[in-house]
Amino acid sequence: MGKCISLNSRERRRAKLSAAVRFATAFRALLTTGALALLLASSGHARDRLSGDVQRIKMIGFTVADVDREADFFVKVLQFEKIADFRVVGSEYDKMEGVFNANMRIVHLKLGDQLVELTQYVSPPTGRAIPVPSYSNDAWFEHMAIVVSDMDAAYKILQENNVRQISAYPITIPQTNLGAAGIKAIKFHDPEGHDLELLYYPPGKGEPSFKKPTNKLFLGLSHTAMTVGSTEKGVAFYRDLLGLEVGGFTFNTGATQEVLDNLFNDTCRVTEIVAVSAPPHIEFLEYKTPPGGRPMPADTRANDLWHWQTSLVTNDIQAVTDRMRAAGVQFITPDVVSIPQQAQAQLGFKKAVMVRDPNGHAIRLIEE
């Protein structure tokens, strides 16, 4: 009886391994052939749930040079709430971030129900600054979009605080763009040059959580948007490997898009990637024109100021890590890192692994 049970167990393990190999092989084929383009016409595509599939987006984070100055900007100008301020140091964090001898001061900010993580490196010194000029079609571009209840009032606050703008003024997406018609937006910079966006959703558009009666002007985070060279490769990673879903699509072009991005002859394919109905979500920005967007530096490290890391929650981090490794994903963290118990409550998770998606953006998988 014992031998039969042992044999069945081995057979089950072999079957699971075989399935994982088949999945990884198919995933690599999608990345290299672009075959997913045929599937992007429908957002209703689904696959069976796999162990470790992402459940939600926990927080959006990026590296800063002066965390006090940055936190003051978000709190005093954009009405975020500062909820945590702490330091971490140790080999676990070296491995997690891919930066040797890391000593980090981390500030958590909250707006509505969403979290932002600011990370300042005490050691080693802060890395390279965001290139100047930078444009939305450069491959390192990433921003987060802040939802407001009144664009005119929010824009007045930007002007009163002499905030540096990317867009010359807030734009309204025209009626010809059915998926986004009536949305108002403006892009701007924080004090260190990180890209931000204000969004106003007209009636009938936007997440229901942003439609509740309130007297607040700044409501929460809609999404983080990242420039991609290939939407198909991005979908293959986030949907078919991590279990997120493809949401809406728009193709943005014309004078309003040019003003929004400060790009002449701007045409951009926008694709939503969602985990659950609640925000935030991820957006791909694939610029068809203008040409000339610069690539993500191959030697990018987490202490460089253009580094963003979006934290995705999984309930089986080892399973998704094994799946990513079999699929040939680029790892920043060598393997799953267990966070020391005294820092788990501060960071908000127990285990982590950071990778680069096929377009070069850093993604941190976490297990709470």
N, C-alpha and C positions, 0 to 999 in steps of 0.2 A: 504493500500500500504506500509506504514512504517513498519507494523508488518511483512509483507512478506519479505521485504528487510532484516530486522533484523534476521529473521529465516534463510534466505539463508546465511547470513554472519556467523551465528553460525554453520551452517552445513558445510560451507567451512573450518572453523577453526577446527571442529571435524575431517573432512576428512584429513586435513594436519597433525593433531596430530596423527591420526591413521596411516598415511603413514610413519611418522617419527618413530613411535613405531615399525612398521613392519621392517623398515630399520635397526633400532638399534638391534632388536632381531636377524635379519639375520647376522648382523655384529658380534655380540657376538658369534653366532654359528660358524662362520668362524674362529674366534680366538681360540675357544676351540676344534674344530674338525680337523683343518688343511685342510679343504676341498678345500681351494684355491690352494693346490698343483696341483690339476687337471687342473687348469686354467693357470698355469704358463708356459705351453708349447707354448703359443701364446702370443705375445706382442700386438696383435691387439684387445684385449678385451676392450670394452668401455661400459659406462653406460650413461644414460641421465644426463645432467648437472643439478646440484642442486644449490639452492641459497647458496652462501658462498663458493663455490668450489674455491680452490687455483688457482690463476692466474699465479703467477711466484714466484721465489725465489729472495728476495730483497738483502739479505746480509747473510754472514756467520760470526758468532761471537764466541768469547771465553773469559774466565776470565784470567787476568794476574796479577802478583804481582807488577811489575814495568812497567808502561805503557810507560815511556820515553825510557827505554832500549829496550822494545819490538818494539816500533815504529821506533826507530833508526835502528834496525836490518832489518825490512821490507823495510824501505826506502833506506838505504845505501847498503844493500847486495842484496835484491831482487827487487829493483827498483820500489817499490810502491810509490804512491803519498799520502802525508798526506793532507786531505781536511777538517778535522774538529777536534777540541779539546775543550771539554766543560764538565761541571759538572751538575749533577742533584741530587736533594735531595727532599724528601717529601714522604708522606704516599702512594701516587700513585705508586711510584717505589718500595716501600716495598712490596706492593701487587703483582706488576707485576713480580718481581724476586723471591718472596717467602723468602725474607731476611729482618728481622726487622731492622729498624734504618739505612736503606741503604743510603749512600752518595757515589756516583759513579763518577769517572772521565772516560769519554768515548772518544776514538779516532777513527775516521773513516779514513780508508785507501782505496785507489782506485788503481786497476791495470786493464788496459783496460777498459771494461765497468762494471767490477764487484767490489763489495764493501766488505770490511772486517771491523768488529767492535771489537775493543779491549776494555774491561771493567776492570778497576781497582777499587777495593772497598777501599775508604778512611775510611769508617766505615760501618759495623764492620770490624775489621782487616781481611786481606786476609785469606781465609780458608786453607784447607789442600793442601799440595803439591801433584803433580802427583806421584803416587807410583813408586819407583825404585827397581827393574826393572819393566818396563811395556812392554807388547808385543801386537802385532796386534790382537791376539785372545782374549785379555781381553775385557770384555763387555763395559768398559768405553772408549775404543779406538775410536777416531774419528780424521780424518785429512782432510786437504784441499789440492787439487792438483793444482799446478801452471804450466801452459803451457809455454814452451820455444820454441824458433825457432831453437836453436842449443844446443843439449845436451852437447857436449864436452865443448863449451864455458861456459855454465851455471855451469857445474860441476867444471870447473877451478875456478870460482868465489867462490863456496863453499869451495874448498880447500884453496884458498888464505885467506879466512876469518876464517879458522879453525873451520868450522861448524861441529857439532857432527852428525855423520851419523848413520842411522839404517842399510841401505844397505851398503855392503863393497865397492860397485862400481855401476855405472849405468848398468842396465840389458836391454837386448833387448828381447822382448817376441818372442818365436820361431814360425816358420811357422805352426807348428802343432796346435797352438791355433788360429784358423781361424779368430775369432772375434776380436782379439787384436794383431795379428801377426805384427811384425815390430815396435810396440810402444816401446819407450825407457822410462825407469823410474828409479828414485832413491828416497828413503825415508830418511828423516833426521829430526833433532830437531831444534827448535828455542832456544834461550838462556834459556828459562824456562822449556824446555822439551815437549812443544806441538809438535805434529806430523805433518809433512809437506811432500809433495811429489812434485818432478819435473816430468813433462810429456813432451815427444816429440812425435808428431803424424807424421807418414810418409805420403807421398802423398796418397790421397784416404781415409784417416781416420781422425777423429776429426771434431770438429764443423767448419762450413764454416767461422765463424767470426774470427777464428784463422789462416785462410789461406790467408788473405789479405796481399798484399805487405807491408813490414815494415822493418825498420832498428832496431827495438827493439828486445831485447833478451828475456825479460820476458813479456808475452803477456796478461795473464789474468787467471781467475780461471775456471777450468773445472768442478770441483765438490767438494762436501764434502762427504767423505766415513765414514761409521759407522759400527762397528762390531755388528752383530745381532745374537741372538740365534735361531731365526725363521724368514726365509724369508717370509713365508706364512702370519704370523701375521703382519709383516711390510707392505706387499702388502695390506692386509685387511684394515689397517689404512690409508696409504697414497693414495691408489688408490680408494678403495671403500667407504671410509669415507670422504676424503679430495678432491677427484677428480683429483689427479695427474695420470699420465700414466706410465705403465711399458715399459721401453725401451729395450735395449739389455741384453743378458746374456752371461757370459763366465764361464768356470770352469778352474781355474788356479792351476797348480800343476807342480812339477818338480824342477830341480836345480835352474832355474832362479827365480821362485817364492820364493824358500827358501832364496836365497840371498836378494831379494827385501824386504821380511818381517823379515829377520833374525830369521826364524823359521824352524827347521828341520822337515822333513816329512810333509810339508805344502801343504794342499789342500784347496782351497777357492772357494766358489760359489759366483760370483759377479753379482748383479742385479741392473740395472739402473732404477731410478725413476725420471721422467721428468715432468716439468710443461708446458714449451713451448720449441720451437726449440732452443732458445738462452740459453747459459749457465749462471749460473752453474746449475748442477742437483745434485741429491742425489744418492749415491751408497750404497747398502747393501753388507757387507762382512760377509758371513757365513762360518766359518771355520769348515770343517769336520774333519780335523786332523791338528796339534796334539791336543790331549785332554788336559784339565787342564786350559783353559782360565778362569780367575776369574770373578765373577759376579759384576755388577754395585753396589756399596755400596747403601744400601737402604736409608741411611740418607744423600745422596748427596744433596748439596745446591749450589746455583748459585755463591757463592763466593769461592767455591773449584776450584782449578786450572785445574781440568780435565773437568770442566763444559763447554760445547759448546751449543750454541743456534742458530739455523738456522731460519731466519725470512721469513715466507711465507705470501704473500699478498692475502687478500680476500676483496671483495667489500661488504660483508655482514657478519661481524664478529659475530653478535649475532646469526645468523642462523647456522653458522658452530659450534659455541659454544654450542648451544642447541642440535645439532646433536651429538657432542662429549659427552656431558653430558648424553644423553639418551643411548649412547653406552657404558657407563661405563669407559670412558677414565680417566686417573689419571691427576688431575689438580694441577699445581703449583700455578697459580693465581686463587683466589677464584671465580672471575667472570671477565667480560670484564672491563678493566681499561681505563678511559678516560684520555689522557695526557694533562696537563696544556698547554694552548695556546702558552705560551712563549717558550716552549720546543719542540713543534711539528715540527718546521722547522729543529731544530738541530737533533732530533731523526729520522725524516723522516716519521713519522706516527702519527695518531690521537688517535687510540685505539689499545689495545693489550691484549692478553691473552696467557699464557704459560702453556703447558701441557707436559706430558711425553708420548712418543710413547710406543707401547707394549714391546719394547726392552729396555726401560729405558732412551732413549735419549731425551733431551729437545728440544721442538719445540715452537717457538713463532709465533702465528698468529697475523697479524697486518692489520689494515685498514688505508689507507693513507688519 
